[in-house]
C-alpha cells in the first residue's frame, strides 16, 4: 500500500485546557489500533498543552523574531518531553516508532529533501517516524514556531502520500457550530468561511483547514476525523468511508 501521513492533534494527545497534561488513554488506544495497520506510516503530533502552553507564555509565534532565549529553550524542552512520552507509549503497545527531530527536516524555513525522503524509507521498513511541531532556528538570533500542521504540508509536498489524515477532538469541520452539522466533503474554499470558525474549536482548526487546502491542491485528498475515536483513523487509513470531513484533491 502507499504511504500515509497522520497528524495527531494536540487536542488529541494532550488535554489542552490543563498545562502539561498528557492524554495517555487516547495515545494508548490509538497505538493499539495502529498495530493492525500495514500501510507505511509517518506520524506528526502537535504541541497541545506542552509546546502551545509555553509558546503562548513566552509570546512566541510562527513569524521569525528575536524571542526570549530562555523561552526558546523551554518550548524545545517541552516538545522533546511530549514526543518522548508519546513514543514510549507506542513502544509499550507494540508499535515501532522512530523519533525524528523536526530540526533535521527543516533548516531555517527550507526543507531537507534527503532527510524527508529518509522518512519514507523508515516507514517502508516497518518503522513509524514520529516527528512534531517545534521551535526552530531561523537565522542569527531569530527563531520561530513550526506548527505540526505546516509540517504536514511540507512532508506531503515532498513525499506525495496516498493518504493524509488530520485528527482533532471533534468529528470534523462543522458548518453549524450550534447544531454540530458536519461538512462531509469540501471541494473548494468557497464552501466554507474559515474566518468564521472559532479558533479555539480544537486549538486552531482554521490553520488545519488552510494547510489541508494546500495539500489538496497537490491532488491529494485530506481527511479530518475525530482522533479520540481511533476506529475512524483506521477506517481512513484503509481508504474507506468514515465519519468526518474530506477535502478533495483538486486534480481528482
Rosetta blueprint (number, residue, H / E / L):
1 X L
2 X L
3 X L
4 X E
5 X E
6 X E
7 X E
8 X E
9 X L
10 X H
11 X H
12 X H
13 X H
14 X E
15 X L
16 X L
17 X L
18 X L
19 X L
20 X L
21 X L
22 X E
23 X L
24 X H
25 X H
26 X H
27 X H
28 X H
29 X H
30 X H
31 X H
32 X H
33 X H
34 X H
35 X L
36 X L
37 X L
38 X L
39 X L
40 X L
41 X E
42 X E
43 X E
44 X E
45 X E
46 X L
47 X L
48 X H
49 X H
50 X H
51 X H
52 X H
53 X H
54 X H
55 X H
56 X H
57 X H
58 X L
59 X L
60 X L
61 X L
62 X L
63 X L
64 X L
65 X E
66 X L
67 X L
68 X L
69 X H
70 X H
71 X H
72 X H
73 X H
74 X H
75 X H
76 X H
77 X H
78 X H
79 X H
80 X H
81 X H
82 X H
83 X H
84 X H
85 X H
86 X H
87 X H
88 X H
89 X H
90 X H
91 X H
92 X H
93 X L
94 X L
95 X L
96 X L
97 X E
98 X E
99 X E
100 X L
101 X L
102 X H
103 X H
104 X H
105 X L
106 X E
107 X E
108 X L
109 X L
110 X E
111 X E
112 X L
113 X H
114 X H
115 X H
116 X H
117 X H
118 X H
119 X H
120 X H
121 X H
122 X H
123 X H
124 X H
125 X L
126 X L
127 X L
128 X E
129 X E
130 X E
131 X E
132 X E
133 X L
134 X E
135 X E
136 X E
137 X E
138 X E
139 X E
140 X L
141 X L
142 X E
143 X E
144 X E
145 X E
146 X E
147 X L
148 X H
149 X H
150 X H
151 X H
152 X H
153 X H
154 X H
155 X H
156 X H
157 X H
158 X H
159 X H
160 X L
161 X L
162 X L
163 X E
164 X E
165 X E
166 X E
167 X E
168 X E
169 X L
170 X L
171 X L
172 X L
173 X L
174 X E
175 X E
176 X E
177 X L
178 X L
179 X L
180 X L
181 X E
182 X E
183 X L
184 X L
185 X E
186 X E
187 X L
188 X L
189 X H
190 X H
191 X H
192 X L
193 X L
194 X H
195 X H
196 X H
197 X L
198 X L
199 X L
200 X L
201 X L
202 X L
203 X L
204 X L
205 X H
206 X H
207 X H
208 X H
209 X H
210 X H
211 X H
212 X H
213 X H
214 X H
215 X H
216 X H
217 X L
218 X L
219 X L
220 X L
221 X L
222 X E
223 X E
224 X E
225 X E
226 X E
227 X L
228 X L
229 X L
230 X H
231 X H
232 X H
233 X H
234 X H
235 X H
236 X H
237 X H
238 X L
239 X L
240 X L
241 X L
242 X L
243 X L
244 X L
245 X E
246 X E
247 X E
248 X L
249 X L
250 X L
251 X L
252 X L
